[in-house]
């Protein structure tokens, strides 16, 4: 079994468009995967441990995988994740992979995909809060996929994260930054609102802060439950992962993103619709990314290899 680190993935220097295409592939072909709902335990306030299994296939092979992602507020960064990848044909353990980069890039690509799919035509102003790695990955994907489009990004001030965030993108000529001191002023006037906040015990702002035509993308699905009740449409990446939401039965309209991509259900139908995109974060994206990265790295002689072979005999006890 190969051990694949964060740095091993960095050296591949994969362009954003390829990551975006992997996400598009999985969204379009979701019906060809096996995706049980994730298992989540929350032993303490603000702490979680999610276990996320799935089955995917690439042009080369079938894969099974399990992603483990944890959040501990006392840790920096608070989020951490790993993936165990298997050959689906024979059960061989192929790789244990750090999944922090995979998580950020697939989540950013999915969020950018939702923005490009559901935002109103001519969208320009984006309000962003929770300015960590996933929010950075989202804007990175959006800028890389739209080099000829100009964006105005409003950032929520919080412990100087907004300055560091803007500095990260200073080389991009097609984005300018402004700043907001509270959530309501961030959301008001925005065409798109993106939240990367990982813990929110209450909603961020009142109903009247959300203009007609706004698209809200709460990456960690937190802080916008009031929108459930008056937004025109709600989309999600998987029904089984959101059907337990307390307001699920009260959504005015709901469908999965894959249904829109495949032309089975309508997406945005007019510029006045308020739309909520609950991309809960499903492991088919992670495992699909991991499978492709493994295929690129598996023959690298510098990768550590460990033997996790079990007993050779059926009755070993």
HELIX and SHEET records of a PDB file:
HELIX    1   1 UNK A    6  UNK A   10  1                                   5    
HELIX    2   2 UNK A   16  UNK A   28  1                                  13    
HELIX    3   3 UNK A   30  UNK A   32  5                                   3    
HELIX    4   4 UNK A  100  UNK A  118  1                                  19    
HELIX    5   5 UNK A  133  UNK A  145  1                                  13    
HELIX    6   6 UNK A  161  UNK A  168  1                                   8    
HELIX    7   7 UNK A  183  UNK A  187  1                                   5    
HELIX    8   8 UNK A  207  UNK A  209  5                                   3    
HELIX    9   9 UNK A  225  UNK A  229  5                                   5    
HELIX   10  10 UNK A  239  UNK A  241  5                                   3    
HELIX   11  11 UNK A  248  UNK A  250  5                                   3    
HELIX   12  12 UNK A  257  UNK A  261  1                                   5    
HELIX   13  13 UNK A  283  UNK A  297  1                                  15    
SHEET    1   A 7 UNK A  39  UNK A  41  0                                        
SHEET    2   A 7 UNK A  48  UNK A  57 -1                                        
SHEET    3   A 7 UNK A  62  UNK A  71 -1                                        
SHEET    4   A 7 UNK A  79  UNK A  87 -1                                        
SHEET    5   A 7 UNK A  93  UNK A  98 -1                                        
SHEET    6   A 7 UNK A   2  UNK A   4  1                                        
SHEET    7   A 7 UNK A 304  UNK A 305 -1                                        
SHEET    1   B 8 UNK A 175  UNK A 180  0                                        
SHEET    2   B 8 UNK A 151  UNK A 156  1                                        
SHEET    3   B 8 UNK A 125  UNK A 129  1                                        
SHEET    4   B 8 UNK A 192  UNK A 195  1                                        
SHEET    5   B 8 UNK A 215  UNK A 218  1                                        
SHEET    6   B 8 UNK A 275  UNK A 278  1                                        
SHEET    7   B 8 UNK A 233  UNK A 236  1                                        
SHEET    8   B 8 UNK A 254  UNK A 256  1                                        
END                                                                             
